[in-house]
């Protein structure tokens, strides 16, 4: 049996195996490009929820204080220092850029005074989304910021330690620890 002829009189070839291999190769290369793009994009990663860690951009203490100063955010420590390895200091060394931007977003959105009392220094509870890992900041309890958090964000119940919590629209968690606000920044809060 002879192969069918094309309109120009040439013998037709079966190109299905070539097309299939080409499509499969194209799919593999596309998937590889997406994975590599996610792995090497600075400060970016794939999140499936707020329990999955992802790549973050870390900043220095000097960069953080410059960002805070430019936004009118103050900071204080009981020890009057910034040594990350001293629990009486308030350090921003290795703070996540998104956490610093989250503080700036909170300050500009609320219009309230904002004073940071805890950063990345040792002495806080551990875990993936911890102070030490750059995800948390503590704020002084002022009436203005407390009212903003409670009236703007969604109350989500108490944490395991009994601290009442509110969740922003962007997913960040604000916990009232009695004498200060403990905030977990998963992102910059709309910066």
TACOR-V669519 format. One record per pair of residues at least 24 apart in sequence whose C-alpha atoms are under 10 Angstrom apart, sorted by the first residue. I is the first residue (numbers start at 1). J is the second residue. D is the distance in whole Angstrom. If there is no record, write none. Layout:
BEGIN
i-><I,I>
j-><J,J>
d-><D,D>
END
This chain:
BEGIN
i-><43,43,43,47,49,49,50,50,50,50,50,50,51,51,51,52,52,52,53,53,53,54,55,56,56,56,56,56,56,56,56,57,57,57,57,57,57,57,58,58,58,58,58,58,58,58,58,58,58,59,59,59,59,59,59,59,59,59,59,60,60,60,60,60,60,60,61,61,61,61,61,61,61,61,62,62,62,63,63,63,63,63,64,64,64,64,64,64,64,64,64,64,65,65,65,65,67,67,67,67,67,68,68,68,68,68,68,68,68,69,70,71,71,71,71,71,71,71,72,72,72,72,72,72,72,73,73,73,73,73,73,73,73,73,73,74,74,74,74,74,74,75,75,75,75,75,75,75,75,75,76,76,76,76,76,76,77,77,77,77,78,78,82,82,82,83,83,83,84,84,84,84,84,84,85,85,85,85,85,86,86,86,87,87,87,87,87,87,88,88,88,88,88,89,89,89,89,89,89,89,90,90,90,90,90,90,90,90,90,91,91,91,91,91,91,91,91,91,92,92,92,92,92,92,92,92,93,93,93,93,93,93,94,94,94,94,94,94,94,94,95,95,95,95,95,95,95,95,95,95,96,96,96,96,96,96,96,96,96,96,97,97,97,97,97,98,98,98,98,98,98,98,98,98,99,99,99,99,99,99,99,99,99,99,99,99,100,100,100,100,100,100,100,101,101,101,101,101,101,102,102,102,102,102,102,102,102,102,102,102,103,103,103,103,103,103,103,104,104,104,105,105,105,105,106,106,106,106,106,106,106,107,108,109,109,109,110,110,110,110,110,110,110,111,111,111,112,112,112,112,112,112,112,113,113,113,113,113,113,113,114,114,114,114,114,114,115,115,115,115,116,116,116,116,116,117,117,117,117,118,118,118,129,129,129,130,130,130,131,131,131,134,134,135,135,135,135,135,135,136,136,136,136,136,136,136,136,137,137,137,137,137,137,138,138,138,138,138,138,138,138,138,138,139,139,139,139,139,139,140,140,140,140,141,141,141,141,141,141,142,142,142,145,146,146,146,146,149,149,149,149,150,150>
j-><96,97,98,186,171,186,129,171,172,185,186,187,128,129,186,128,129,186,128,129,186,186,96,95,96,97,98,134,135,186,187,94,95,96,97,98,99,134,92,93,94,95,96,97,98,99,100,133,134,92,93,94,95,96,97,98,99,100,134,91,92,93,94,95,96,97,90,91,92,93,94,95,119,120,91,92,93,92,93,95,97,100,91,92,93,94,95,96,97,99,100,101,91,92,93,100,97,100,101,103,104,100,101,103,104,107,114,115,116,104,104,101,103,104,105,107,108,114,104,107,108,112,113,114,115,103,104,106,107,108,112,113,114,115,116,113,114,115,116,117,139,114,115,116,117,118,119,138,139,140,115,116,117,118,139,140,116,117,118,119,117,118,119,120,121,120,121,122,119,120,121,122,123,132,120,121,122,123,132,121,122,123,118,120,121,122,123,124,117,118,121,122,123,117,118,119,120,121,122,123,116,117,118,119,120,121,122,137,138,116,117,118,119,120,121,122,131,132,118,119,120,121,131,132,134,137,119,120,121,132,133,134,119,120,121,131,132,133,134,135,119,120,121,131,132,133,134,135,136,137,120,131,133,134,135,136,185,186,187,188,134,135,185,187,188,134,135,185,186,187,188,189,190,191,134,135,136,137,172,183,184,185,186,187,188,189,134,135,136,137,185,187,188,185,187,188,189,190,191,137,172,183,184,185,186,187,188,189,190,191,137,139,183,185,188,189,191,188,189,191,188,189,190,191,145,148,149,188,189,190,191,145,191,148,189,190,144,145,146,147,148,149,152,144,145,148,142,143,144,145,146,147,148,139,140,141,142,143,144,145,139,140,141,142,144,145,139,140,141,142,140,141,180,181,182,141,180,181,182,180,181,182,184,185,186,183,184,185,182,183,184,184,185,172,183,184,185,186,187,172,173,174,182,183,184,185,186,174,181,182,183,184,185,174,175,176,177,179,180,181,182,183,184,176,179,180,181,182,183,179,180,181,182,176,177,178,179,180,181,179,180,181,181,174,176,180,181,174,175,176,181,174,176>
d-><9,8,9,10,9,10,9,8,9,10,7,10,9,8,9,9,10,10,7,8,9,10,10,10,6,7,8,9,10,10,10,9,8,6,6,8,10,10,10,8,5,6,5,6,9,10,10,9,8,8,7,5,6,6,6,10,10,9,9,9,7,5,6,7,9,9,10,7,4,4,7,8,10,9,10,8,8,9,9,10,9,9,9,6,8,9,8,9,8,10,6,9,10,8,10,9,10,7,8,10,8,7,9,8,7,10,10,10,9,10,9,10,9,6,9,7,8,10,9,8,9,10,8,8,9,8,8,10,7,10,10,7,5,6,8,8,6,5,6,9,10,8,5,4,6,8,9,10,9,9,7,6,5,8,10,9,8,6,7,10,8,10,9,10,8,10,7,9,9,6,4,6,10,9,9,6,5,9,10,6,6,8,9,9,6,5,5,8,10,9,8,9,8,9,8,9,9,7,9,10,8,6,5,6,7,6,9,10,10,10,9,7,5,5,5,9,10,10,9,5,5,7,9,9,8,9,8,6,8,9,10,8,9,7,10,10,8,7,6,10,7,6,10,8,8,7,4,7,8,9,9,10,8,5,6,9,9,9,9,10,8,9,10,9,8,9,8,7,7,5,4,8,10,9,7,6,7,7,10,9,8,5,8,7,6,9,9,9,10,9,9,10,8,9,8,5,8,9,7,10,9,10,10,7,9,7,4,5,8,7,8,9,9,9,8,9,10,8,9,8,7,6,7,6,9,9,9,9,8,10,9,9,10,9,10,10,8,7,10,9,6,8,9,8,8,9,8,9,6,6,9,10,8,10,9,10,8,10,8,7,7,7,9,8,9,7,6,6,9,9,6,10,9,9,10,10,8,9,10,9,10,9,7,8,8,10,8,10,9,9,8,9,9,10,8,6,5,7,9,10,10,10,7,5,5,6,9,10,8,6,5,7,8,10,9,10,9,10,6,5,5,6,9,10,9,6,5,7,8,7,5,7,9,9,10,8,6,5,6,10,9,9,9,10,9,10,8,8,10,10,10,9,10>
END
